[in-house]
Amino acid sequence: MIGIQHEQLVKDWTPLPQEDKYAETTTGITLSYWQDVRRRLFRNKVAVASIFVIIMIMLASIFGPLLTGKSYDAQQLALRNMPPRIEIQTAKDGTNFYVHPDLKVFLAEDNGYVREELAPLSANLSDKMFIFEHNGNLYYLSFSSDGLKYLDEDQQPLPQRKTTWNKNYLLGTDSIGRDMLTRLLYGGRISLLVAFIVTISTMLIGVIYGGISGYYGGNTDILMMRVVEILMAIPSIIYIILLMVYLGQGVYNILIALALTSWLGMAQLVRGQVLGLKEQEFVLAAKSVGISPFKIILNHLLPNSIGPIIVSATLSIPGAIAGEAFMSFIGLGVRPPMPSWGILSNEGINAIRTSPYQILLPSIAISLTMFAFNFLGDGLRDALDPKLRV
Amino acid sequence: MLNYILKRFTMMLITLFIIITATFFLMQAIPGGPFSFDRVLPPSVKEALEAKYNLDKPVIEQYFDYLLGIIHFDFGPSYVYFGQTVNEMMADGWPASAKLAGAATILIILLGLPMGIMAALYRNKPADRITMVISTVGVVVPSFVMATFLLYFFSIKVELLPTFGVESYKGYILPAVCLAIGPVCGIARLARSSMLDTLSQDYMRTAESKGLSRSRIIMVHGLRNSLIPVTTSLGMIFAALLSGTFVIEKIFAVPGLGRYFVFSITNRDYTAVMGLTILSSAIMVVAVFIIDMIYLFIDPRIKLYEN
């Protein structure tokens, strides 16, 4: 009887396959807080793309200027305002020309190299044309009201024309013949450097100031926060300008001016965090065993409020980039010839009609970086505290 | 309530005083006086110039003179353009800047708020998505970068609007749009999130269950409450407008205060820098004060807390 039952049981109840062993377990793999943050961040496609873009921009700014083989301040006046895309015109005898909108004619190569400039043989101003001579053939550059035309001896347009990349200067040259690519990459170095240093100093000042204010509380807190409130009432741009006028142009000065003006928000944030945390038991425990206030702030309060601090720091990077660009743009930032994206915009804006690439390139670089850091900051905020998500 | 107004007013005066003092002493501390040119002046000429502008007096006396002057709205003479006073510069630049800022403010109110409210009402619908994409771009891209893009497309590619100058009303369109675009997008985002927040409140459901019409619920119960956070951020919007005018006026060659400011910085015209700094901060600080007063009307709870 018992034997039958047992056999029946074995027939009905077959052992589970090994991989289903944990099917009934309800807990997943335990993740620490930071593992969880990382998982949430990497699930956010926009944030991952932003990280990728930021890394690319940083690598390009660090190593790019070394690879272009040109310096950011070497001038080639003959080749100024060269656009990135050029139209090569080929004559019947196979000579290649590049006609620059500034009424200049260059000898060029088929693959996009621009060589020396041709000097006009004579000018026929009544017919609005320049006459050039090369290898015994005459060419006419007509600049009448219906546009720029380059004609051969028979007054016909050259038979072949094609648009190609400028091989001498991949992104063209600026108004005094400096390589735009090198300047753009080097400018990225300056802009990013300013942004990172300003953000780190903002964090340091803000954390120390806010930490002290929040931890000590009472009159210290009231006084310190009143100072912050008053400074916040002054539009920051005004006192950045004042500081820059006082300090003078230069990379270090813009660092000082931006760092001195951008810590207010961080101080308020840290103070709020510390204020909320300091009444908790673990702080009381730390106090009761006689740990110094400095160590309590550093070892107990800050690690617990690091999330919002990181988010705020990430979001302050684009602010610093914009601040530097803004100051350089109105002539108070980095000192030329050193390029930054703001300086490049400042120089490019005057040529927006004739050489729009000179302003569009730095504008695109600034926008791209701003987007990347903003999206990364948003992603970090969502990852660190999903409840905050709007 | 009177307490609140008084407190804000004192705060405003203190801020203004600090700005004036800091500006004055920072400018004093700059090495080299206003007359240290590349070409060294004969000592007698320099002395005469300094006597003329009272620069031979002790600094503290100069400071009180300057304070007294500002109380009478007198910002002193320009040190670079001889014979011109800073007041004249301000009077010269004022109309263009005011028109520009006025146009931008109208755009902000007429576009920003409705955009945000529409986005909130049509949450997750295409209208919301499009608004959010546009407003993200507008918030992230700095005003002068935006200006270069718009200038390139509308004035050079399409040749629809003039690149610079304000001879006709057309000249104001692009600068005003560039100036307003950041604040419009900022307001739209804020209005959206604050309207969403309001819509999910219990009293909204109560209003609905009372049988009120949808338009009344949104216009009366929703709008007023969702305006509170928006009003708080108006100060930041004004700051954005202010810093925007510096670059926008430079880019579009609008003869306004911002362009004078940038000019006086590049020319090291210290009295003009001081005067224009103080004027623009004063506008800003007064704007913040007015916002605080508006806040009082929108959010009656403040009166309770202050008492």
Interface residues (C-beta under 8 A of the other chain):
Chain A: E229 I230 A233 I234 P235 S236 I237 I238 Y239 I241 L242 L243 V245 Y246 P318 A322 A325 F326 F329 I330 G331 L332 S345 G348 I349 I352 R353 P356 I359 L360 S363 I366 S367 M370 F371 N374 V390
Chain B: M11 M12 I14 T15 I18 I19 A22 T23 L26 M27 A29 I30 T136 V140 V141 P142 F144 V145 T148 F149 L151 Y152 I156 T163 S193 L196 A239 L242 S243 F246 V247 K250 I251 F261 V262 I265 T266 R268 Y270 V273 T277 S280 S281 M284 V285 V288
